[in-house]
């Protein structure tokens, strides 16, 4: 389900601005932020911005996802 903010549904380029809610009620952005696979985007004001920033900070503190200090393994040339 797409959830729109009543004050702004499109950006200056006409792109739809929406929150995605999955069938089980999970907010996709919150899930990705909590797992550390996304950044809180503050380029457009919305009602969940504070919550998104909070989830990003928590993921950073835990070193989750993209905030991990572990470097991915790469194969060496032979």
Biopython code that builds the backbone (N, CA, C, O; Angstrom):
import numpy as np
from Bio.PDB.StructureBuilder import StructureBuilder

atoms = [
    (1, "UNK", "N", (0.847, -1.173, 0.000)),
    (1, "UNK", "CA", (0.000, 0.000, 0.000)),
    (1, "UNK", "C", (0.896, 1.241, 0.000)),
    (1, "UNK", "O", (1.911, 1.285, 0.696)),
    (2, "UNK", "N", (0.522, 2.212, -0.762)),
    (2, "UNK", "CA", (1.239, 3.487, -0.764)),
    (2, "UNK", "C", (0.522, 4.464, 0.158)),
    (2, "UNK", "O", (-0.696, 4.626, 0.082)),
    (3, "UNK", "N", (1.285, 5.109, 1.023)),
    (3, "UNK", "CA", (0.739, 6.102, 1.945)),
    (3, "UNK", "C", (1.320, 7.455, 1.571)),
    (3, "UNK", "O", (2.538, 7.633, 1.552)),
    (4, "UNK", "N", (0.451, 8.402, 1.277)),
    (4, "UNK", "CA", (0.878, 9.730, 0.847)),
    (4, "UNK", "C", (0.794, 10.724, 1.999)),
    (4, "UNK", "O", (-0.067, 10.621, 2.871)),
    (5, "UNK", "N", (1.706, 11.684, 1.979)),
    (5, "UNK", "CA", (1.643, 12.799, 2.928)),
    (5, "UNK", "C", (0.643, 13.805, 2.357)),
    (5, "UNK", "O", (0.737, 14.155, 1.180)),
    (6, "UNK", "N", (-0.300, 14.270, 3.153)),
    (6, "UNK", "CA", (-1.330, 15.164, 2.612)),
    (6, "UNK", "C", (-0.803, 16.514, 2.121)),
    (6, "UNK", "O", (-1.404, 17.118, 1.233)),
    (7, "UNK", "N", (0.298, 16.993, 2.677)),
    (7, "UNK", "CA", (0.795, 18.319, 2.320)),
    (7, "UNK", "C", (1.662, 18.323, 1.056)),
    (7, "UNK", "O", (1.855, 19.374, 0.446)),
    (8, "UNK", "N", (2.185, 17.158, 0.661)),
    (8, "UNK", "CA", (3.038, 17.123, -0.533)),
    (8, "UNK", "C", (3.062, 15.695, -1.075)),
    (8, "UNK", "O", (3.593, 14.790, -0.432)),
    (9, "UNK", "N", (2.490, 15.501, -2.248)),
    (9, "UNK", "CA", (2.451, 14.162, -2.827)),
    (9, "UNK", "C", (3.479, 13.986, -3.952)),
    (9, "UNK", "O", (3.757, 12.861, -4.367)),
    (10, "UNK", "N", (4.034, 15.075, -4.436)),
    (10, "UNK", "CA", (5.023, 14.993, -5.512)),
    (10, "UNK", "C", (6.170, 15.963, -5.249)),
    (10, "UNK", "O", (5.995, 16.991, -4.595)),
    (11, "UNK", "N", (7.343, 15.619, -5.771)),
    (11, "UNK", "CA", (8.483, 16.520, -5.635)),
    (11, "UNK", "C", (8.501, 17.509, -6.801)),
    (11, "UNK", "O", (7.592, 17.510, -7.631)),
    (12, "UNK", "N", (9.514, 18.331, -6.859)),
    (12, "UNK", "CA", (9.559, 19.383, -7.886)),
    (12, "UNK", "C", (9.702, 18.836, -9.301)),
    (12, "UNK", "O", (9.499, 19.565, -10.271)),
    (13, "UNK", "N", (10.050, 17.559, -9.425)),
    (13, "UNK", "CA", (10.158, 16.924, -10.741)),
    (13, "UNK", "C", (8.915, 16.111, -11.092)),
    (13, "UNK", "O", (8.869, 15.464, -12.139)),
    (14, "UNK", "N", (7.922, 16.142, -10.230)),
    (14, "UNK", "CA", (6.684, 15.434, -10.474)),
    (14, "UNK", "C", (6.684, 13.980, -10.009)),
    (14, "UNK", "O", (5.733, 13.245, -10.276)),
    (15, "UNK", "N", (7.746, 13.559, -9.316)),
    (15, "UNK", "CA", (7.813, 12.180, -8.833)),
    (15, "UNK", "C", (6.928, 12.011, -7.607)),
    (15, "UNK", "O", (6.865, 12.884, -6.743)),
    (16, "UNK", "N", (6.248, 10.873, -7.548)),
    (16, "UNK", "CA", (5.377, 10.560, -6.429)),
    (16, "UNK", "C", (6.204, 10.349, -5.167)),
    (16, "UNK", "O", (7.198, 9.623, -5.189)),
    (17, "UNK", "N", (5.803, 10.973, -4.077)),
    (17, "UNK", "CA", (6.436, 10.811, -2.769)),
    (17, "UNK", "C", (5.485, 10.003, -1.901)),
    (17, "UNK", "O", (4.404, 10.475, -1.551)),
    (18, "UNK", "N", (5.884, 8.797, -1.558)),
    (18, "UNK", "CA", (4.987, 7.927, -0.809)),
    (18, "UNK", "C", (5.778, 7.020, 0.126)),
    (18, "UNK", "O", (6.945, 6.712, -0.114)),
    (19, "UNK", "N", (5.115, 6.605, 1.190)),
    (19, "UNK", "CA", (5.643, 5.592, 2.092)),
    (19, "UNK", "C", (5.051, 4.267, 1.629)),
    (19, "UNK", "O", (3.892, 4.216, 1.218)),
    (20, "UNK", "N", (5.837, 3.198, 1.693)),
    (20, "UNK", "CA", (5.364, 1.887, 1.279)),
    (20, "UNK", "C", (5.102, 1.047, 2.518)),
    (20, "UNK", "O", (5.985, 0.837, 3.350)),
    (21, "UNK", "N", (3.871, 0.573, 2.619)),
    (21, "UNK", "CA", (3.499, -0.318, 3.712)),
    (21, "UNK", "C", (3.209, -1.695, 3.133)),
    (21, "UNK", "O", (2.394, -1.841, 2.221)),
    (22, "UNK", "N", (3.886, -2.701, 3.674)),
    (22, "UNK", "CA", (3.708, -4.070, 3.203)),
    (22, "UNK", "C", (2.417, -4.665, 3.765)),
    (22, "UNK", "O", (1.811, -4.101, 4.675)),
    (23, "UNK", "N", (2.006, -5.798, 3.221)),
    (23, "UNK", "CA", (0.755, -6.432, 3.640)),
    (23, "UNK", "C", (0.699, -6.738, 5.133)),
    (23, "UNK", "O", (-0.379, -6.733, 5.728)),
    (24, "UNK", "N", (1.858, -7.005, 5.743)),
    (24, "UNK", "CA", (1.872, -7.312, 7.177)),
    (24, "UNK", "C", (1.930, -6.063, 8.057)),
    (24, "UNK", "O", (2.043, -6.169, 9.278)),
    (25, "UNK", "N", (1.852, -4.870, 7.435)),
    (25, "UNK", "CA", (1.864, -3.616, 8.185)),
    (25, "UNK", "C", (3.242, -3.004, 8.352)),
    (25, "UNK", "O", (3.366, -1.915, 8.913)),
    (26, "UNK", "N", (4.283, -3.680, 7.877)),
    (26, "UNK", "CA", (5.647, -3.179, 7.982)),
    (26, "UNK", "C", (5.849, -2.008, 7.037)),
    (26, "UNK", "O", (5.474, -2.070, 5.867)),
    (27, "UNK", "N", (6.448, -0.935, 7.555)),
    (27, "UNK", "CA", (6.831, 0.191, 6.710)),
    (27, "UNK", "C", (8.181, -0.161, 6.095)),
    (27, "UNK", "O", (9.149, -0.379, 6.824)),
    (28, "UNK", "N", (8.263, -0.220, 4.778)),
    (28, "UNK", "CA", (9.478, -0.657, 4.101)),
    (28, "UNK", "C", (10.674, 0.215, 4.460)),
    (28, "UNK", "O", (11.762, -0.310, 4.698)),
    (29, "UNK", "N", (10.500, 1.517, 4.506)),
    (29, "UNK", "CA", (11.610, 2.413, 4.843)),
    (29, "UNK", "C", (12.110, 2.158, 6.254)),
    (29, "UNK", "O", (13.319, 2.120, 6.482)),
    (30, "UNK", "N", (11.199, 1.984, 7.204)),
    (30, "UNK", "CA", (11.609, 1.715, 8.580)),
    (30, "UNK", "C", (12.374, 0.399, 8.661)),
    (30, "UNK", "O", (13.371, 0.305, 9.378)),
    (31, "UNK", "N", (11.920, -0.608, 7.940)),
    (31, "UNK", "CA", (12.605, -1.903, 7.930)),
    (31, "UNK", "C", (14.028, -1.759, 7.408)),
    (31, "UNK", "O", (14.966, -2.281, 8.012)),
    (32, "UNK", "N", (14.198, -1.054, 6.289)),
    (32, "UNK", "CA", (15.523, -0.873, 5.694)),
    (32, "UNK", "C", (16.429, -0.026, 6.579)),
    (32, "UNK", "O", (17.614, -0.327, 6.721)),
    (33, "UNK", "N", (15.882, 1.028, 7.175)),
    (33, "UNK", "CA", (16.670, 1.870, 8.075)),
    (33, "UNK", "C", (17.122, 1.095, 9.304)),
    (33, "UNK", "O", (18.279, 1.194, 9.712)),
    (34, "UNK", "N", (16.228, 0.335, 9.887)),
    (34, "UNK", "CA", (16.556, -0.429, 11.092)),
    (34, "UNK", "C", (17.620, -1.479, 10.800)),
    (34, "UNK", "O", (18.472, -1.754, 11.645)),
    (35, "UNK", "N", (17.575, -2.062, 9.617)),
    (35, "UNK", "CA", (18.562, -3.076, 9.236)),
    (35, "UNK", "C", (19.893, -2.456, 8.828)),
    (35, "UNK", "O", (20.889, -3.162, 8.672)),
    (36, "UNK", "N", (19.909, -1.130, 8.654)),
    (36, "UNK", "CA", (21.141, -0.455, 8.265)),
    (36, "UNK", "C", (21.389, -0.462, 6.768)),
    (36, "UNK", "O", (22.524, -0.263, 6.335)),
    (37, "UNK", "N", (20.358, -0.684, 5.970)),
    (37, "UNK", "CA", (20.516, -0.740, 4.512)),
    (37, "UNK", "C", (20.001, 0.509, 3.822)),
    (37, "UNK", "O", (19.852, 0.511, 2.600)),
    (38, "UNK", "N", (19.722, 1.577, 4.570)),
    (38, "UNK", "CA", (19.236, 2.820, 3.976)),
    (38, "UNK", "C", (19.647, 3.994, 4.847)),
    (38, "UNK", "O", (20.020, 3.823, 6.008)),
    (39, "UNK", "N", (19.575, 5.184, 4.277)),
    (39, "UNK", "CA", (19.824, 6.433, 4.998)),
    (39, "UNK", "C", (18.515, 7.202, 5.093)),
    (39, "UNK", "O", (17.685, 7.147, 4.186)),
    (40, "UNK", "N", (18.338, 7.916, 6.191)),
    (40, "UNK", "CA", (17.167, 8.779, 6.335)),
    (40, "UNK", "C", (17.345, 9.967, 5.393)),
    (40, "UNK", "O", (18.325, 10.704, 5.501)),
    (41, "UNK", "N", (16.419, 10.153, 4.487)),
    (41, "UNK", "CA", (16.499, 11.202, 3.477)),
    (41, "UNK", "C", (15.667, 12.393, 3.924)),
    (41, "UNK", "O", (14.449, 12.292, 4.069)),
    (42, "UNK", "N", (16.329, 13.517, 4.140)),
    (42, "UNK", "CA", (15.610, 14.700, 4.622)),
    (42, "UNK", "C", (15.375, 15.740, 3.527)),
    (42, "UNK", "O", (15.156, 16.914, 3.823)),
    (43, "UNK", "N", (15.418, 15.316, 2.269)),
    (43, "UNK", "CA", (15.225, 16.278, 1.176)),
    (43, "UNK", "C", (13.790, 16.755, 1.038)),
    (43, "UNK", "O", (13.548, 17.784, 0.408)),
    (44, "UNK", "N", (12.841, 16.042, 1.604)),
    (44, "UNK", "CA", (11.457, 16.529, 1.627)),
    (44, "UNK", "C", (10.873, 16.274, 3.011)),
    (44, "UNK", "O", (11.044, 15.192, 3.573)),
    (45, "UNK", "N", (10.192, 17.261, 3.553)),
    (45, "UNK", "CA", (9.649, 17.113, 4.902)),
    (45, "UNK", "C", (8.467, 16.138, 4.912)),
    (45, "UNK", "O", (7.607, 16.182, 4.032)),
    (46, "UNK", "N", (8.438, 15.265, 5.909)),
    (46, "UNK", "CA", (7.310, 14.347, 6.051)),
    (46, "UNK", "C", (7.151, 13.968, 7.519)),
    (46, "UNK", "O", (8.035, 14.221, 8.337)),
    (47, "UNK", "N", (6.039, 13.372, 7.831)),
    (47, "UNK", "CA", (5.677, 13.103, 9.219)),
    (47, "UNK", "C", (6.561, 12.066, 9.893)),
    (47, "UNK", "O", (6.571, 11.995, 11.122)),
    (48, "UNK", "N", (7.297, 11.266, 9.151)),
    (48, "UNK", "CA", (8.114, 10.202, 9.736)),
    (48, "UNK", "C", (9.602, 10.527, 9.766)),
    (48, "UNK", "O", (10.414, 9.670, 10.117)),
    (49, "UNK", "N", (9.960, 11.724, 9.411)),
    (49, "UNK", "CA", (11.370, 12.093, 9.305)),
    (49, "UNK", "C", (12.118, 11.893, 10.624)),
    (49, "UNK", "O", (13.229, 11.362, 10.624)),
    (50, "UNK", "N", (11.541, 12.299, 11.721)),
    (50, "UNK", "CA", (12.186, 12.122, 13.021)),
    (50, "UNK", "C", (12.400, 10.652, 13.354)),
    (50, "UNK", "O", (13.464, 10.266, 13.838)),
    (51, "UNK", "N", (11.398, 9.847, 13.096)),
    (51, "UNK", "CA", (11.495, 8.396, 13.345)),
    (51, "UNK", "C", (12.562, 7.776, 12.447)),
    (51, "UNK", "O", (13.337, 6.932, 12.898)),
    (52, "UNK", "N", (12.608, 8.184, 11.185)),
    (52, "UNK", "CA", (13.599, 7.649, 10.252)),
    (52, "UNK", "C", (15.013, 7.997, 10.716)),
    (52, "UNK", "O", (15.903, 7.147, 10.687)),
    (53, "UNK", "N", (15.220, 9.233, 11.139)),
    (53, "UNK", "CA", (16.541, 9.657, 11.623)),
    (53, "UNK", "C", (16.932, 8.857, 12.860)),
    (53, "UNK", "O", (18.091, 8.469, 13.010)),
    (54, "UNK", "N", (15.973, 8.611, 13.742)),
    (54, "UNK", "CA", (16.224, 7.826, 14.954)),
    (54, "UNK", "C", (16.647, 6.398, 14.590)),
    (54, "UNK", "O", (17.587, 5.863, 15.178)),
    (55, "UNK", "N", (15.970, 5.790, 13.640)),
    (55, "UNK", "CA", (16.313, 4.427, 13.222)),
    (55, "UNK", "C", (17.690, 4.378, 12.570)),
    (55, "UNK", "O", (18.442, 3.426, 12.777)),
    (56, "UNK", "N", (18.026, 5.405, 11.780)),
    (56, "UNK", "CA", (19.357, 5.450, 11.164)),
    (56, "UNK", "C", (20.440, 5.569, 12.238)),
    (56, "UNK", "O", (21.451, 4.868, 12.178)),
    (57, "UNK", "N", (20.236, 6.449, 13.214)),
    (57, "UNK", "CA", (21.225, 6.612, 14.285)),
    (57, "UNK", "C", (21.444, 5.299, 15.037)),
    (57, "UNK", "O", (22.578, 4.937, 15.349)),
    (58, "UNK", "N", (20.359, 4.594, 15.323)),
    (58, "UNK", "CA", (20.464, 3.320, 16.041)),
    (58, "UNK", "C", (21.230, 2.294, 15.205)),
    (58, "UNK", "O", (22.049, 1.552, 15.747)),
    (59, "UNK", "N", (20.979, 2.240, 13.910)),
    (59, "UNK", "CA", (21.686, 1.306, 13.024)),
    (59, "UNK", "C", (23.168, 1.662, 12.962)),
    (59, "UNK", "O", (24.024, 0.777, 12.946)),
    (60, "UNK", "N", (23.468, 2.953, 12.928)),
    (60, "UNK", "CA", (24.871, 3.394, 12.920)),
    (60, "UNK", "C", (25.575, 2.951, 14.203)),
    (60, "UNK", "O", (26.689, 2.430, 14.160)),
    (61, "UNK", "N", (24.914, 3.163, 15.345)),
    (61, "UNK", "CA", (25.508, 2.769, 16.627)),
    (61, "UNK", "C", (25.779, 1.269, 16.688)),
    (61, "UNK", "O", (26.794, 0.837, 17.234)),
    (62, "UNK", "N", (24.872, 0.481, 16.127)),
    (62, "UNK", "CA", (25.039, -0.975, 16.130)),
    (62, "UNK", "C", (26.012, -1.453, 15.060)),
    (62, "UNK", "O", (26.453, -2.602, 15.093)),
    (63, "UNK", "N", (26.349, -0.591, 14.118)),
    (63, "UNK", "CA", (27.212, -0.999, 13.017)),
    (63, "UNK", "C", (26.505, -1.954, 12.079)),
    (63, "UNK", "O", (27.119, -2.874, 11.540)),
    (64, "UNK", "N", (25.217, -1.735, 11.885)),
    (64, "UNK", "CA", (24.411, -2.620, 11.045)),
    (64, "UNK", "C", (24.510, -2.223, 9.579)),
    (64, "UNK", "O", (24.686, -1.049, 9.253)),
    (65, "UNK", "N", (24.395, -3.210, 8.700)),
    (65, "UNK", "CA", (24.314, -2.960, 7.265)),
    (65, "UNK", "C", (25.453, -2.128, 6.717)),
    (65, "UNK", "O", (26.622, -2.481, 6.870)),
    (66, "UNK", "N", (25.104, -1.012, 6.073)),
    (66, "UNK", "CA", (26.117, -0.154, 5.452)),
    (66, "UNK", "C", (26.994, 0.547, 6.477)),
    (66, "UNK", "O", (28.016, 1.132, 6.119)),
    (67, "UNK", "N", (26.609, 0.495, 7.742)),
    (67, "UNK", "CA", (27.380, 1.148, 8.798)),
    (67, "UNK", "C", (28.376, 0.182, 9.439)),
    (67, "UNK", "O", (29.037, 0.527, 10.419)),
    (68, "UNK", "N", (28.483, -1.015, 8.891)),
    (68, "UNK", "CA", (29.404, -2.017, 9.409)),
    (68, "UNK", "C", (30.845, -1.592, 9.150)),
    (68, "UNK", "O", (31.159, -0.996, 8.120)),
    (69, "UNK", "N", (31.699, -1.907, 10.095)),
    (69, "UNK", "CA", (33.122, -1.604, 9.901)),
    (69, "UNK", "C", (33.850, -2.769, 9.242)),
    (69, "UNK", "O", (35.025, -2.652, 8.894)),
    (70, "UNK", "N", (33.164, -3.884, 9.073)),
    (70, "UNK", "CA", (33.752, -5.049, 8.416)),
    (70, "UNK", "C", (33.772, -4.820, 6.920)),
    (70, "UNK", "O", (32.754, -4.485, 6.315)),
    (71, "UNK", "N", (34.927, -5.001, 6.339)),
    (71, "UNK", "CA", (35.066, -4.821, 4.896)),
    (71, "UNK", "C", (34.615, -6.091, 4.182)),
    (71, "UNK", "O", (34.885, -7.193, 4.658)),
    (72, "UNK", "N", (33.932, -5.951, 3.047)),
    (72, "UNK", "CA", (33.514, -7.142, 2.308)),
    (72, "UNK", "C", (34.738, -7.884, 1.769)),
    (72, "UNK", "O", (35.755, -7.274, 1.439)),
    (73, "UNK", "N", (34.622, -9.178, 1.688)),
    (73, "UNK", "CA", (35.726, -9.995, 1.169)),
    (73, "UNK", "C", (35.806, -9.841, -0.337)),
    (73, "UNK", "O", (34.789, -9.846, -1.031)),
    (74, "UNK", "N", (36.994, -9.707, -0.822)),
    (74, "UNK", "CA", (37.198, -9.641, -2.265)),
    (74, "UNK", "C", (38.200, -10.722, -2.646)),
    (74, "UNK", "O", (39.086, -11.072, -1.866)),
    (75, "UNK", "N", (38.047, -11.233, -3.838)),
    (75, "UNK", "CA", (38.973, -12.267, -4.308)),
    (75, "UNK", "C", (40.225, -11.590, -4.847)),
    (75, "UNK", "O", (40.153, -10.540, -5.486)),
    (76, "UNK", "N", (41.346, -12.193, -4.585)),
    (76, "UNK", "CA", (42.602, -11.644, -5.097)),
    (76, "UNK", "C", (42.879, -12.220, -6.484)),
    (76, "UNK", "O", (42.519, -13.360, -6.780)),
    (77, "UNK", "N", (43.507, -11.438, -7.306)),
    (77, "UNK", "CA", (43.854, -11.907, -8.662)),
    (77, "UNK", "C", (44.920, -12.984, -8.559)),
    (77, "UNK", "O", (45.807, -12.914, -7.709)),
    (78, "UNK", "N", (44.828, -13.962, -9.414)),
    (78, "UNK", "CA", (45.815, -15.059, -9.399)),
    (78, "UNK", "C", (46.776, -14.933, -10.535)),
    (78, "UNK", "O", (47.673, -15.763, -10.680)),
]
sb = StructureBuilder()
sb.init_structure("model")
sb.init_model(0)
sb.init_chain("A")
sb.init_seg("    ")
for serial, (resi, resn, name, xyz) in enumerate(atoms, 1):
    if name == "N":
        sb.init_residue(resn, " ", resi, " ")
    sb.init_atom(name, np.array(xyz, "f"), 0.0, 1.0, " ", f" {name:<3s}", serial, name[0])
structure = sb.get_structure()
